[in-house]
Amino acid sequence: MERSHQAASERAGETDMIENGYSYGSSDLALLLIKRSYNELTDRESVVIRAFLEARGALYDRFEFSLRVGTGIAPDPEHLPGVQANTAHSSRKRIDILLWQGDQPTIVEAKERITPAVLGQLLTYRHLLLEDRPGIKEPILTAIGRYSDDDTIRVLQAGGVNVYTYTPDDGTGSAL
């Protein structure tokens, strides 16, 4: 069951591993909905993401999973080239999902429990994304999870973050 907490404010059937992330088009939504898990995301995050995509996925044209932003740490030049490349890639910050409605980006952070720390993550990702892609529109910030508390939701909303919670199946048939 989705609870919306709104703040004021193409390749069919195959994953396209872009230089930095995994890109899908709107025609891939059915594929995304049947995936057991999503690239570089935990099973717990994947359950929340699937519920979000079931409820809101049709609103978006493109989906970029595990998008890396920022510069990360400088690799040790004495390491093997493959180790250097892995260090440079994996030390960059990772946006869970970057969604697109036309040219409007939305940064999504998925958690089992949404905490105040999500605000810092989303603001960091926003800043780094705008540095990496200076011509894009101001991104919409969204947090999704199974649980949160009223204080956290209120603070996130005050910070311009949309919050959606998807509670686990309570036995009444409203499964994630």
C-alpha positions in Angstrom: 0.0 0.0 0.0 1.5 3.3 -1.0 1.3 6.3 1.3 2.2 9.6 -0.5 3.9 12.3 1.5 4.3 15.1 -1.1 6.6 17.9 -0.5 5.8 21.3 -1.8 7.9 21.9 -4.3 15.5 2.3 -25.1 16.1 -0.7 -25.3 13.2 -3.1 -24.9 14.0 -6.0 -22.7 17.6 -5.5 -22.1 19.8 -3.7 -19.7 22.0 -1.0 -21.2 25.1 -0.7 -19.0 26.0 2.9 -19.6 29.4 4.2 -18.7 28.1 4.7 -15.2 24.8 3.0 -14.3 22.1 1.0 -15.9 19.6 2.7 -18.2 16.1 1.6 -19.2 13.4 3.2 -21.2 9.7 3.4 -20.6 9.1 0.4 -22.8 11.2 -1.6 -20.2 8.8 -0.9 -17.3 7.3 -4.4 -17.5 10.7 -5.9 -17.3 11.7 -3.8 -14.3 8.5 -4.9 -12.5 9.4 -8.6 -12.8 13.0 -8.3 -11.8 13.8 -9.9 -8.4 16.5 -7.3 -7.7 18.0 -4.2 -9.3 21.6 -3.7 -10.3 23.9 -2.8 -7.3 20.9 -2.5 -4.9 20.1 -4.7 -2.0 17.1 -7.1 -1.9 15.4 -4.8 0.7 15.9 -1.7 -1.4 14.7 -3.7 -4.5 11.4 -4.6 -2.8 10.8 -0.9 -2.1 11.8 0.2 -5.6 9.5 -2.4 -7.2 6.6 -1.1 -5.1 7.4 2.5 -6.2 7.7 1.5 -9.8 4.3 -0.4 -9.6 2.7 2.8 -8.2 4.5 5.5 -10.2 6.8 4.0 -12.8 4.4 4.8 -15.7 5.0 8.5 -15.0 8.6 8.3 -16.2 10.3 8.1 -19.6 13.7 6.8 -18.5 15.2 5.1 -15.5 18.9 5.2 -14.6 19.9 2.8 -11.8 23.1 3.1 -9.7 24.3 6.3 -11.4 27.7 7.3 -10.1 28.3 11.1 -9.4 31.2 13.1 -8.2 34.9 12.3 -8.5 35.5 9.7 -5.8 39.0 9.1 -4.5 42.2 9.2 -6.5 43.5 5.7 -7.1 46.9 4.6 -6.1 49.1 4.8 -9.2 51.1 1.8 -8.0 48.1 -0.5 -8.2 47.2 -2.5 -11.3 45.2 -0.5 -13.9 42.1 -2.6 -13.2 42.3 -1.9 -9.5 42.8 1.8 -10.2 39.7 1.8 -12.4 37.6 0.0 -9.8 38.7 2.4 -7.0 37.9 5.4 -9.1 34.4 4.0 -10.1 33.3 2.5 -6.8 34.4 5.4 -4.6 32.0 7.8 -6.4 28.6 8.5 -4.8 25.8 6.3 -6.1 22.3 7.6 -6.8 19.8 4.6 -6.5 17.6 5.8 -9.3 17.6 8.9 -11.6 14.2 9.1 -13.2 13.2 11.3 -16.1 9.9 12.9 -17.2 11.0 14.5 -20.4 13.9 16.7 -19.4 12.9 16.8 -15.7 15.2 14.6 -13.5 14.1 13.0 -10.2 16.7 11.6 -7.8 15.3 8.7 -5.8 16.9 7.3 -2.6 15.5 3.9 -1.5 15.7 2.7 2.1 14.0 0.1 4.2 13.6 2.8 7.0 13.8 6.4 5.9 15.8 8.4 8.4 16.9 12.1 8.5 20.3 11.0 7.0 18.4 10.7 3.6 18.2 14.5 3.4 22.0 14.8 3.4 22.4 12.0 0.9 19.8 13.6 -1.5 21.3 17.1 -1.2 24.8 15.6 -1.8 23.6 13.7 -4.9 21.8 16.8 -6.2 24.9 18.9 -5.9 27.2 16.4 -7.5 24.7 15.6 -10.3 24.4 19.3 -11.2 28.2 19.5 -11.3 28.4 16.5 -13.5 25.6 17.6 -15.8 25.4 21.4 -15.6 22.8 21.8 -18.2 20.0 19.8 -16.6 17.0 21.1 -14.7 16.9 21.3 -10.9 16.2 17.7 -9.9 13.2 16.7 -7.8 14.3 14.9 -4.7 12.4 11.8 -3.6 12.8 9.3 -0.7 11.1 5.9 -0.8 11.0 3.3 1.9 8.9 0.9 4.0 8.9 2.8 7.2 9.6 6.3 8.6 8.3 8.5 11.4 6.3 11.7 11.4 9.2 13.9 12.4 11.5 12.6 9.7 8.8 12.9 7.0 8.0 16.5 8.2 11.7 17.5 8.1 12.3 15.9 4.6 9.2 17.7 3.3 10.4 21.0 4.7 13.7 20.3 2.8 11.7 19.9 -0.5 11.8 16.1 -0.5 8.9 14.0 -1.7 8.4 10.9 0.6 6.6 7.7 -0.3 6.3 4.7 2.1 5.3 1.2 1.1 4.4 -0.9 4.1 4.9 -4.6 3.9 2.0 -7.0 3.5 -0.1 -6.9 6.6 -2.1 -10.0 5.6 -5.0 -8.1 4.2 -3.9 -8.5 0.6 -2.1 -5.2 0.1 1.3 -6.7 -0.6 4.3 -4.8 -1.8 
